[in-house]
Amino acid sequence: MSTTATLTPPAPATKSPAPETLVARMRAIVGPDNVLTSAADMSAYECDGFTIAKTKPSVVVFPTSTEHIVAIVKACEELDVGFLARGAGTSLAGGCVLVGGGVMIALARMKRILEINVRDRYAVVEPGVVNVWLTNALKPHGLHYAPDPSSQGACTIGGNVATNSGGPHTLKYGVTVNHILGVELVLPDGRVVTCGGPTADGPGYDLTGTVVGCEGTFGVVSKVWVRLTKNPEAYRTLLGVFETIDDATNTISDIIGAGIVPAALELLDKTMLSAVEAAFKFGFPLDAEAVVIMEVDGLAAGLQEEADRIEAIAQKNRAREVRKANTEAERMALWKARKQAFGTIGRLGYPSYCTQDGVVPRTKLPQIMRHIQATAKKYKLGICNVFHAGDGNVHPILMFDERHPEQVKAVMDASHEILAECINLGGSVTGEHGIGVEKIDFMPLMFTPDDLNYMVRLRTAFNPDNRCSPGKLLPTAGGCSEPSAVAVKPARRAAV
């Protein structure tokens, strides 16, 4: 496998406009203050959270309206230039990398909350609205938008829609697709279509569900209708402290097996705890192998009984102790530790890290964690773990120095072995980060050729020239890495 990702366009453009022509067209549409062209500016947009794959766009454009987006994509069609929509760039699979160059449509300035309808429990937002902004705007109404990714303070609703993001509380409430009522979509030829709307369960095909999770390969989302959820009456938040990873993961399986549906079950391992504790001084036990944040919410009546059942299950699995958040401040401190964990990794002394995103059945968590630990030893890598354990969504974080090609190669090889094992255990290579450019070579291992053919046909119906977000998601669109050499079982799914 190559030590660096080489990104190439899926097909050569039939004509290549002069850079000054492209820039002039963009400035005419959005104004000079909404266009970036300098090399320094381009470097900030050459990658997302998956820093191994990089390509500089030709120009970065900031629309502030649907009309701007329409004019931009029409200009790209006329000039035969690829384009890609970008939110906050928090994607962790290269979804924000503009393969082959072209126009980066940065949606950060489309950041208005257009409507909050309390009675019908929906809101209408522009794609650049940061997830936590909506949460804060809804607090006076006793409502919230349930999907809460760990990057909630930075990621945008548009980006969440693109990758069908999850988060700690989606164990109970569901991922992004379960909370999107409709989208306004600018197609690659400039037509504007609306899928869904403020009412749920409309007739006909679920085009909204098709757009959510398409990783921007169908068009540019310019408006989103989101479902609002009433805030729980009460919470009970516990911290289980465990001497082994197996005890922690067995506790998680047993909680779900007992018929309890927690709001969240989040695991942090020993290495991750050391980083979080160094940053925030929460008083975590640094000699424990793992802790699990366990939360139930809902009506106050009966909630303590449910929390007591969870504590008993943890004790049965040899928890060293179970701590309780007795105040809202203590609860928020625990969630601060979880949601800001990634930002503390620099405390561990590594300049770079790569976050993986695999899924296994909950009962297979002990096996995948042992495989991750063995892989760390095999490749002599530092790997820490913090993940959505309740739904089997693991996030091993591989730490390295990007300046050394041999370390980059080791990280890529180790990542592929971990993800291949997720497939072998009956899982998937992504739960919420998407395929992007990083995991394209895994798609034939998960899907049959007929499956992939129908996916290409679906994409082509929206994006016939593959001009919108080229080189993403499907292996037929090009990729950034050579095929994985690790052992994995054949695609297990039947053709649709």
N, C-alpha and C positions, 0 to 999 in steps of 0.2 A: 504493500500500500504506500502511496505517496506520503511524504511527511508534511506536505502542505496541500491545501485544497486549490486545485486549478479550475477556475470557473470559466466556462466557454458558453456562448449563446447556442441555443438548440439548432439554429439555422442562420446562415448569413443574411443580413439585410439586403434587400434588392437595391437600395440606394442609401448612401450615407451622407446626410446633410452636413454642411460645414458647421463647426461648433458655434460660430457667431450667428448663423441663421437660426439654430435651435434656441440659443439663449435669447435672441431678439424676439422670437415668437413667444417665449414664455414671459418675458418682461412686458410685452404688449398685452398679455392676458391678465396678469396679476399685479403688474407694477414692479418697478425695480427693487423696491424694498422687500419684496416677497420672493426674491430669487437669489440663490447662492451659487457662486461659480469658482471661488478661489480654491487652490489646492488644499489650504488649511481647513477650509470649511468642508470640502469633500471628504477629508480623512475622518471627520466625525460621523459620516454616513456610509462608510465603506463596509461596515459590518454591524451585527447586532450583538446580543450576549454570547453568541457562538463566534468567538473572536478568531478562530482558526481560518474561517472562510471569509475572504475580503475581496471586494471589487468596488472601485470608486464610480459613482454615478457621473454622468456627463454634466448634469445640472440638478439642483434641488429647488423645487418650487413649492411655495406655501399658498394653496388656495384658501379662501375664506368663505366660499359658498359653493353650492352644487353647480351653479352656472360656471364658476371657474373650472371645476373638475371636468365638466362637459367640454369646455373649450380646450383644455389641456389634452384630453385624450383624443379629441378630433384632430388636433395639431400633430399628435404622435402618429395617428393613422395616416395623415397626409404625408408626413415625412418618413414613414416606415421606421419608427423608433420604438423600442420597448419602453415600458414604464412599470412602476411598482408603487403601491401605496404603503406608507410607513406611519406608524403611530409614534410610540415612545422608544422603539428600538429595543424593548426588553425581551424580544423573542430569543429563544435559546437553541434554535435549530437552523439558523441561517435563513429564516423566513423573510428577513428584511434585507437580504443581499440582492442587489440588482444584477443578475447574471447577464454578462455581455454589455453592461453599461446602458445608458439611456436616461430617462427622466425619473427622478425620485419625487413622488408626490407626497410631501410631508404634511400630514393632516393636523399637526399640533395647534394650528391657529383656528381650526374649526372646533371650538371648545365651549359652545353654549349649551346649557340645559334649556331646551325650548319650551318644555311643558312638564308640569307635575300634576297629574290628575289623581287626587287622593281618593275620590269616590269610586273611580273605576280601576284604581291601583295600576296605573302605568305611567311611565315618563317617556318623553321624546328628547333624545340627545343627539348632538353632533358627534362624529367619530373620535374627535380629539379630546373629548371629556375624560379626565383622569378618573379611574374607578372610584377612588376614595372621595373625590369631589361630590359625586352623586350620593354616596353614603352620608356625607356631612350635610348635604342639602336636604336629605330626607329625615334627619333626626327630629326636627320639630313636629313632624307628622306621624311619628311612631312607626315608620316604615323603613325598609332597607332593600337594596338590590343584593340578592343572596350571593352570587359568585364573588369570591373575595381572594383572588390570587395573592401569593406572598409578595408580589411586586405591586400590590394594590395602590401604594402611594405614588407610583410612577406610571404604571401601564394604563392604556386607554381602552375605552369601551370598544372602539373600532378594532383594535388589536385583539381584544378578548373574543370578539365575533370571528375574526379571521382564523384563530387557532382553537376555538371552542374551549377556552381556558377553564381550568378547574379552580381549586383552592381548598383550604382546610375545611370549610363548612359545606362543601358540595357533597360530602358523604351522605348527609341527610337531605339537603335541599336540591341537589342536582347541579350539573355543570351549566355553562353559558347557554347552550341550546335550549335548555329547559326554562329559560327566563327571557328569551327574545321573542317578542310577538310579531315583529316585522322589521324590514329594512328597506331603505331606498337605495337602489344600486345603479351606478352609472356603468353601463356596459362599455366594452372596448371600442365600440363605434360611436359612442357619445349618446346613445339613447338612455333615457332615465326610466327605470321600471320600479314598481313598488311590489314587494312580496310581503304578504301578511298586512298587519296593521294593528290598531288598538284592541281589536276583539280576538279572543282566542279560538283556536280550532275552526278556522274557516274551511269552506268546501274546496275540493280540488286537491292537487298535489301539494305536498309540503315543500314549497320552494324556499321558504325561510330556513327550514332545517337543512336544506341542501346548500344554501349559501354559508350558513354558520359552519365553520371548520374547513372551508374550501381553501384556506390559506391565501386568499386574495387572487386566486386564479380565475375567478369568474367576472370580476369587475371591481369597482371602487365603491365601498359603502359610504354613503354621504349623510345618512340619517338612520337612527335606530329607535324602535319602540321597545322598551324594556318592561318586563313584569315586575311589579313591586310586591314585597312580602311584608306582612305585619311583624313587628318586632316580638320576640318571645316575651312572655310575662316574667320568666325567671330563668336563671342559669345555675348549674352546678358544675364547677370546673375542678378537676383533680389532676395531680401530677404523680404518676407511678414511677418509682425508682427501682431499677432492676440490676441484678448482678450479671445477667447474660442477655444477649440479643434474643436468644431462643425464648427465654421466659417472657420477654417483652412482646415478641410477635405472637406467641401462643396466647397471651392475654387478649390480644386484639381479635384473634380468630374466635376465641371463646366468648367474648362479649357479643359479637355479631351472631354467633351460633346460639346464644341464649335468647335471641329474639329482640335484643335491645338495638335501637337505631340511634346511636349518639349523633350529636351535631358535628363532632370532630374527634378523630383519633390520630395524633401526630407524634412521630417518633424522632428523637434526636439521639445520636450515638455519642460515645465518649469524646471523640475528637471534636465533634461539633460543639459539645457542651463546653469544652475548654476555651473555644473561640468566643462563644456567647458570654461566658462568665468573665473572660478577660475584658470584654467590651462593656458589659453592663452591671457586673457585680450583683447578680440576682440571688446568689447563695445556692447555686446548683451543686450537687454532690459530684465532685470531679473524679472520684474513685468508682463511680457507677459506670457500667457498660452502656446503659441506655436509660432514657426517661421517656415516658409517654404522656402527652397532654390528652386528657380524656374529658370531654365536655358533653353534657346533655342540656337540652333547653326545652321550653314549652310552658304549659300551665304549671303554676306553683304546686298545685295539689298533686301529690304522687311523685313529684320530681326527686325529692330526697330519697324516696324508696329506690328509685332507679339508680341514683348515684351510689347508694349503699350496695346494691347488687353488683355494680361495676367494681367497687372497692373489694368486695368479697372475691370476685373472680381474679382480680389482681393478686390478692393475698394467696389464693389457691395456687397461683403460678409463681409463688415464691418472691413476690415483691418485697423488697427490703423495707420500704415504707410507702405510704400513700399520703401525700400532702393535699390539703384542701385550700382553695382560694376563698377566704372568708369575707373578702370585701371586693368591690368592683375594682379598686386599685390593684389588688393582688391578681385578680383575673386578667386585667389589662397588661400587667407586667409579664405574665406568662405568655400572652399572645404577642407582646412586643418581642420577647425572646425568640418566638417561632418565626414571626414575619420579617424580622430584621436579621435573621441568622446568616443569610447569604452575605450580607454586608460586613460581617465580622470575620470572614475567612482570611482576610489580609493579616489578621493577628497570628495566623499559623506560619507566616514567613514565606509564603509562595507568591510570586508575582502574577500568576495566571491560574485560572481554573476553568474546567469544562463540566457543566452540569448535565447529567444524563436524565432520561425520562422514560422508564420502562414500567410495565404493568404485569403483575402476576396474580393468580388467584390468592386470596388472603392466606389460605392454608399452606401456600408455597413460600411465604415470606421467609421462614427460617432457611430454606434451601437457597433462595436467591441471595440472602445476606451472607451466607457462608461462601457462596460463589464470588460475591464482591470482595470479601476479605481475602480469599485465595488469589483472586486476580491482582489485588493490590500487592501481595507478596511476590507473585510471579513477575510483575513488571517493575517492582521496586518503586511504586507510586504511593503518595499519600492520598487516601480516599476517606472522606467523611460523609456522613449520611444524615439527612433531615428530610422527612417525606410524609406523604399522606397515607399513613399505614392502613387506615380504615378501609380504603378501597384498593389496596395493593399497589398503589402508585409510588414506586421507589425513585429517589433522586440522588444516586451516588454522585458525589462531587469530586472529580479527579483534579488534583493540584499539581502544577508543574511550572516550568519556566519556558514561555513561548519563544524565547530567543535561541533555544537549543533544539535543532531539528530532531535529534534522537529522542528528546522528551516528548515532542509533538507526536512522533510516530508511536511511541509507547502509549500515549493517551488515546490515540485513535484506535490502536489495536486492542487495548484493554476495553475501551467503550464498546467495540464491536463484539467482543467476547461476552460482555455483560448483557448486551441487548439480545444476542443470539440465544443466550440461556433463558432470557425472559420468554422468547418464543417457544423454546423447548419445554418450558414449564407450563405452557398453555396460555401465555399472555401475549403482550404486544410490545412494540418498540416505542410507543408513545401513548401517554395518557392525556396530555394537555399541551405539550410544547409543539406538536406537529412534526411533519416530516421535513419541511424546508428543503435545504440542499444537503443536509448532513446525513439523512437516513434513506435517501432514494434507493440505494442498492439493497435495502431490506424489503422493499415492496414486493419483489418477485418471490421472496421467501415466505411472505404472508398471504399472497393472493395468487390465484391461478392466472395464466395468460388471458383467459376469457374475462375474468374479473377486471383486470387492468385495461383490457380493450374497451369494456363498457365505461370505465372511468374516463378514459380518453374521449370517448364519444360524448359523454356528459359535459366534460370541460369544453369540447369543441362547440357544443351547442351555444355556450355563453361566449366563448373566447376563440373563434375559429382560426385566427392567425397566430394564436399563442403569443400575442404581443403583451398581454397583461400578466405581469409576474412570471416571466418565462423561466424555464429551467427549475421549476419547483414541483415537489410532491410526487410526480409520476416519472418512472425511469425513462419513458419514451421522450421526456422533455429535456433530457440531459441531466448531468449530476456533477458532484464535486469530488467524488472519491471512487477508487477502484472497487470492484466487487469484493465483498467480504470473503476471506479465506477460512473463517472459522466454521466449525461444523454446526449445522442447523437442520432440523427436519424439513422435509418438503412442505410447500404450501398446503395447509390443511383445509382450506375453505373450498367449497364447491363453487362453480361458476354461477352467477346470478341468472 
